[in-house]
Structures are given as structure tokens and as C-alpha cells.
Amino acid sequence: MKLEHWIIVVFLALCAGMTGVFVAGNWAATHPVETASGLHELVHHDLDLSADQGAELELIEHRFAAKKAELEQKLRAANLALAGAMEADKSYSPAVQAAIDDFHTAMGELQKVAIEHVFEMREILTEEQAIVFDAEVVRSLTEL
């Protein structure tokens, strides 16, 4: 392979990687995975959970962590597939479009799991705790 071709391949690979980082970074800044992280601080430190609530919360957290790790792996795999398709096709080809769709599907799955996690945490709260929790959810989702 000629040097010019290597330069193009490296450039496209870098562009694909940066695109994935940019898309994922912007998405994470405005979606409930981050909201869930902020809510963890509230739930763990500010709501004065009972011992039973704390034990139940730990189980919820472990289940969420496992699902989140699995879906983050899917995001990484989809990003690698996108990079490969961009490198191979060097155009906005059907393979590139399919890789983008796969990335968005994985991203959507992660968002759904995060929202389910928020509701699962809410279920263990008292009415008074849920009022504070709900206000934080709304604030987090509406804050720009």
C-alpha cells in the first residue's frame, strides 16, 4: 500500500473514532445515564435511607451496573464497526448507515435501561423521599 493510502486510512480511522467520542460524549451529557449518576448521589447521601432501603438499593445498583457494562460494550463494538465501515467504504455507504443505526440502537437501549433504573430506585423510596427524588429527576432532565 502506498504511503498516501496509509495516510488516508489513518485519517479516516481517526475521524471515525473522534466521531464516536463526540456523539457519545454529547449524548451522555444530555441523557438519563448521567441523570441516574446524579440521582445516585442524592439517593445514597441525601435521602436518609433505612437499612432495608440501603440493602435493596445495593441489589438494584449491582443489576444496573451489569446491564450498563454490557450495553457500553455494545456501544464500543458498534463504534468499531462504524470505523471499519468508514475505512472500507470511504463514503456514506449502506454499511456506514447500518453501523450508525446499530450505534443508535445500542445507545437507545442504554437510555432505556437507565430510565428503568431510575424508576426502580424510586420504588424503594417513601412518599417524602420520592418527592425530593422526583424534583431532582425533573431538574436534571430540564437543565441545559
Secondary structure, DSSP 8 states (H G I E B T S, - for coil): --HHHHHHHHHHHHHHHHHHHHHHHHHHHHSHHHHHHHHHHIIIIIS---HHHHHHHHHHHHHHHHHHHHHHHHHHHHHHHHHHHHHHH-SS-HHHHHHHHHHHHHHHHHHHHHHHHHHHHHHTS-HHHHHHHHHHHHHHHH--
